[in-house]
């Protein structure tokens, strides 16, 4: 019997901000319980250090550089297949509730005559998902959609505003009742102007439960993609006050990083968000709210799990909990994301397969290097589909979940980023075509190659917090050369011939004469 899937992603959730991954203060009982019931992959990495590129790698099972949608709102080529394209032919209903950060390849759709309102056009416009409730969650006034379902729903509840997403869900009240915007991080100590049950996280959970009720026994795959704890860092009561400033972990940074920074780090340190998060006042204001938003997500994950049990689906539904990337929060004197420290590229990944074949691994931690692109082939494997090894660049995790470890498993994880749209590029005087970084992360070493700029190198055994950059240090030339060679090997192995399968090539090899090509005959 084909299992159902609920694929839960929290936006900008750091790997180390869960109880089951070692945070000393945060309360995440529902996700911790899932880790005890399933497998906790403790060394999982994204393939891009930003929302758009990372999510497209999750959905396609292909590296950021291969699929080409390397940054937010960069269209994914129309020929790229996603999870929905793999699962629908196997009988699955594949739906989205929440965020994808996907932008359609509108130029190609127009050139090919694809009507966006047709069945094919809807899937091509929505990253291969049925948009049961698509909401990317960023709606400042200048781009607010008054007809957004969440905005309409809030107005029906009495939140009177053209853009209640901003004016209520992501704003607070001051001492005199004045409305203060959540875009200003100084307001993160105060509760959102919506009730908790009317917040984005609660609303998306309600919509997920509605889909589960509608979809029934399945098979189905639901991507529940939470908008939080991504900024604006505004939490509803009581989550806004759940954590205190003294529970904020000290920033992971050193004076040496600031006094002698790598050129790319220096350029990003000059960004407004980095300057802000370098201040303790900002961290002590924002991070408790960030933690509260995570605990709120956890509460609603618990609602989803309870609903599966209530509907009799707990034994037939595989649950995945993960994130698209982390958040610097002032570590390394940085804010936001885009670069390659573990605070950004390492993610939580918890997989619960309720079936008997996974009983041996309940509560197990797996420390092998896992990549986000492994999920798409894993879904296909669980659904008993035919592997597409010529296209998919990840590998199925099913053997890990069932208690075995492939002997030829990877010894390095890869990630690449595109910072062409960031102010840092101009500060570095780098053209858009060269604003790229490539990371290879092995057991001991992490190496980052930047075009036309010095590399970075970290000894993860001696310096697990990545505070000492050896990219320009004497005595490490051989290590840097070896790691750069690994990058070159990886680049040569990327899968760009996607229209012909390996099986087709095997059948056609040496058969030219049978097909009428009589070249070379004497």
N, C-alpha and C positions, 0 to 999 in steps of 0.2 A: 504494500500500500504506500502510495506517495505521501510524504509528510507535508504539513503546512509549514510555512516559515513566517516568523515575525522578526524583522530586521530593524532593530532599534538603534538609532544614531543620535547622539547629543552633540550639538554644534559647539566646538571649541572647549570640549571637556578634556582636561589634562589626564594623562594616564595615572598620575600619582595623587589624584584628588578623589579617591574612593577608599572606603575602609578596607576592602579586600586587596588593594594594592599598596597599603601601608600608611595612609594618611592618619596621623595620630588623633585628630579631632573630628573629622567629618563623619556625619551619620548617613550611611547609605545601606540600611538593613535589607531592602528588597534586592538590590544588585548583589550585595554580599551573599545573600541566600542563593541567588542564581549561581554564583561562583562555587558554592558548596555542592550544588546539584550538577554542575557541569565541569567544563575545562576552562581554566583561566590562563590564557596565553599572555605571559608577562613580558614578552619581548616582541611586540607587534609594532610595525612601522608603516606610516603612510608613504605614498609615492609622490606626493607634492605637499609643500608646507603651507597650503592655503586652501580655502574651501572648495573653489571651483575645480581646480586641477585634481585635488585629492578625491573628491566625490566622483569625478568622471573615471578615475582609476578604479575605485570601488565598483562602479556600475559596469564598466567594460571588462574588467579583469586584465587591463593593459596599462603599461607604464605611462606616466605623464608625457614623456617625450614622444611616445608612439602614437597616442590618440590625439595629441596636439592641442587640446583645450586646456592650456597650461595655466590659465588664470581665471579669476571671476569674470563671468559674462563673455568669455571667449567661446564661440560656438563649437560644439562637438560635431565633427564631420558626420554627414548623414549616413555614410556607409559603416559607421561604427555600431556594432551590436552591443546591447546592454542586457542586464539581467532579465528584463521583460522579454526581449527577443529570444533569449535562450529558453525561458520557461513556458511561454505561451504555447509554442507548438507541442509541448508535452501535456497540455490540458490545464495549465495553471491560469488563474486569474491573478494578475500582478498589479498591485495598486500602491499609490502613494498617499500618505497623510503627512503634511509638513513640507519640509524644505529639500530642494535638490541643488540649487544654484546652477541649474542647467540653462543654457541658452541655445535655442534651436538654430540650425544651419538654414536660416530663412532664404539666403541667396540660392542655395542648392535646391531647396524645395520649390522656389519659384521657377528656377531653370528647368526642373524636371516636371513641372506641372502638377505638383502635389498640393491638393486642397487642404489647408490646415484644419478644416472642420470635418474632413473625412476620417474614417477609422484609422487608416494608415497615417494620415496627417496629424491626428491627435497624438498617436504614439511617437511620431517623429518630432513633435513639438514639446513632448513631455518626458524626454529621456527614456522612452520605452515603457513608462508607467501609465496606468490608468489614473488620471488625476482626481482621485476621490476627494481630496482636499489639499490642493497645492497652495503653499504659502511660504515664501522665502523669508518672511519676517522682517524685512527692512523697509519701512514705509514712512520716511520723513515727509514733512508737509509738501515739499516740492515734487514728490513723486507719488503721493498718497493716492490710492485707488479707493474712492468712496464705495465702490461696489464689491470690494474684497469681502469674501464671505464672513471673515471674522469681524470686520468693521460693521457689516450689516447686522450681524448677530448682536454685537455690543449695543448698537443703537436700539435694537428691538428690546433690549433689557433696560433701556433708559439712560444709557451713556450718550448724551447729546453732544455730537461733534461731527464735523466732516471727516475727521481722522481720529477716531477714538483709540486706534492702536497707539498713537503717540500721546494724545491728551489724557488718556486714562491708564492704559495697560503699561505704558512706559514713561509716565510722569508721576510726580508726587505733589503733595501739598506742603507749603511752607508754614511758618509759625502763624501767619495771619490768613491762612486759607488760600494763598496765592498758588497758582499752578507753576511748578518748577519742572523743567524738562529733564528726562533721563539721559539725554545726550550730554549733559553736564555731569561728570562723574562725582562731583562734590555732593550730589543729591542721592547717592547710592545708599546712604544710611536710612532713608525714609521709605515707608511702604508704598507700593504702587497704589494708584487711585481706583483700581478694580479690586473686587473681592477675589480671593484665591481661586474660587471655583469658576471665575470668569477670566482668568489669566490665559495667556497663550498656551502654556503647558497643559493646563486643565482642559482647555478647549480641544487641543489636538488629541488628547487622550480620549475625550468623549467621542470624537469623530472616528478614532481607531476602533473603539468598542462598537460603534454603529456599523462599521465595515465588517467586523468579526461576526456580528449578529446577522448581517445580510449575506455574507459569504458562506456561512454554515460549515459543513463538513469539509468542503474543499474539493480538490487541492487549490490552495491559494498562497500567495506571498504578499505580505503587507510590509511596506517600508514605512515605519513610523519614525519620522525624522524631526526630532525636537529642535525648536529654534533657540532655546536656552541651553547652557548658561552664557551663550554669546551676548555681547553688549547689544543694546544698553543694559548696564548692570543694575536693573531695577527688579526687585523681588516683591511679591505681595506679602502681606502679613499672613501668618506669623514668621515666614521664612526670612524676612528682611532683618529680623533681630535674633535669629537663631544662633549666630556666632558673634564672638567679641573680638576686638582688635588684638587682644593678647593671645588669641588662638591662631593668628596669622603666622605661618612659618617664616623665619627670617629669609630674606632674599638670597638666592644662590648667585653670588657675584663677588668679584674681587676688585681691589683697587688697581691691580695690574691690568685687568681687562679695560679699564677706563683710561689709564695713563698711556698705555701703548696698544691701542686696539688695532685689529685687522682693518684695512681700509673699508671693507663692506660693513663691518660692525660699526665703525665710526660713523659711516653715512646713515645707518639705521638708528644709531644712538641720537642723532640730531633730529629725528622725527618727533613731532609733538607728543605722540603717545609714549615714546621712550623717555622723554624729558619728564613727563608727568609721573610715570611709574617709577622713576628713579627716586621719587620723594616718598618717605615713609608715610606721610600723611595720606597720600593717595592710596598706597597699598592698604593701609589700615582702614580706609573707608570703603574701598572697592572689594577687596578679597572676601570680607565677611558676607557681602551680598552675593558674590560669585559662589561661595560655598552654600549659601542659602538656596540659590537657584538649583544647584546640584542636588541638594536634599529634596527639593520640590520635585525635580525630575524623578528621583528615586521613588518618592511616594507614588507617583503616577505610574511608574513601571510596575510597582506592586499592584496597582489597580488592574493593569493589563493582565498580569499573571493570574490574579484572582478571577478575572472574567473568563479566561481560558478554562479554568477549572469549573466554574459555574456552568459553562456551555458544554462541558464534556469534551473539550479539545486539548486538555493539558497533555494527554498521552500521545497525541498525534501532531503536535506543533513544536518545531525546533525554534528556540529563542536565541537570538544573537544580540549582544549589547556592545556598542563600540562608539567611536568618535571620529570626526573627520580630521582633527589635529588638536594641538593644545593651545596654550595662551602663555606668553612670557610673564605677565604680571610683575614685571620689574626684574626678573632674573636676568643676569648678564647685562644689566642696565638697559633692558629693552622692553618694549610693549608690543602687543599684537602678535604676529607670527611671521611668515615668509622665509625664515632662515632654518638652520639645521640642527640646533641643539635638541637634546632629548625632550626638553620641555614642550617642543612643538611637534617633532616627527614621531615620537613614541606615543602610542595610544592604548587605552584599555581594549581588550577583546575577550569577551566571555561567551562561550557557546554551550548551550544546554540542549542535548538530544535526549528526549525522554525515553527512547526505545531501549529495549534490553541490550542491544548490541553495544551501547555506550555505557553500560553499568560499571565496567571495570575502571572507568576514568573519573567517576564522580568525585569532585573535590580536588582534582589533580591540577597542579601548576605545570605548564609546559614552558621551558625556557629557550626552546629553539627559536631561530629568527623567522618571524612570520611577516608577510607583507599584506597590505590591504587588498591587493589584486588576487589574493588567494580565495576570497569569499565567492566571487562569481563562479569559478570552476567547482567550488565546494557545493554551491546550490545545484549546479548542473549534475554533479555526481550524486547527491542525495535524491534528486528527482529522477535518477536512472536514465539520464540523457546520454547522448553520444558525445564523448569529449571532442573538443575542437582545438587540438594541440597546435595547429598551425596559426591560430588566432589568439587564444588565451595565453597570457604570459605568466599568470599565477598558477599555483598548484593546489589541488584539493587537500583540505584539512581533515577529510573524513577518517583517514587512517589514524591520525593523532587522537581524534575524538573516540575512536573505537579501541584505542589502547596500544597501537603499534607506532613505530617511528620509521619512516623510509630511510634506508641506509644512505641514499644519495641526496638527502635533504640539503638545502642551500647552506653555505657557510658565510654568506654576506647578504645584506639587504641594501636596496638602492632607492634613491629619492632624487628628484630634480625639481628645481624651482625657477620661476620666471618673475623677475622683479622690474620688468620694463615699465610698468605703470607707476612705480613708487618714486617719491622724490629722491630717494637714495641714488637712483640711476643717474640723474642729472648732476647731483653732487659729485659723483664719481666720473662724470664726463664719459659715460659708456653709451654707445648707440643701442637702440632697442634690440637689435639682432644679437648683441653680445651680453645682454643683462641676464645671464643664466648662471646657475650653480648646480653642481652634480655631487651627490653624496654617496659614498660607499661605506657601510658600517659592518665590520666583521666582529669577531669575539673580543679582540683586544683593541683594534684601532678604528677610529672614525676619520675619514679623509673627505674633504670638500674641495672640489676644483671649481674655481671661478675663471671665466674667460678673461684673459688679459690682466689678471690680478693674482697676487700670491694665493696659494692654497691654504687651507686649514688642516691641522692634524691634531688629534687628541688621543692620548694613551689612556684608554678606558680602565685599564687595570690599576695604574698608578693615580689616575685623575678621573674617577667616575663622574664627578660633577662638571667636567669639561671647563675648567677654569684656566688651564694653561695651554695656550695654542702653540703647537710645535711646528706650525706650517712654515715658519721662516727660521727655525732654530737649527744651529749647526749640529751635526752628528746624526741627523735623522733623514739624510738624503736617500738612503737605501729603502727605508720604510715608505717614504713619499713616492719613490719610483715604483715600488711594488703595488701600492694602492692605486696609483694612477693606471698601472697596467691592468689591474682588475676592472677599473672603469672601462678601459678600452675593450677588454674581452666582453663585458656586459653589453656595450654599445653594438658590438659586432653580432651579438646574438638576438637582438630585438626582432620581433616578428612583423615584418612589413609586407610579406607576400601572403595576403589574407584571402585571396579569391580562389585559391586552389589548395585543397587539403593534402596532407601527406599521403593519405590513402589513394587519392587520385593520382598523385605523382608516381607512387609505387606501381599502380596498374598501367600507367602509360610509359614507364621507363623502358627504352629499347624497342618500342612498338612503332617506330616511325614508318617503317615499310608497310605495316598493316593499315596505316592511316593514309597511305598513298604518297609518302615523301621518299623518293628513290634516290636521294643524294648519295654520291660516292660510289655508284655502281660502275664497274669497268666494262 
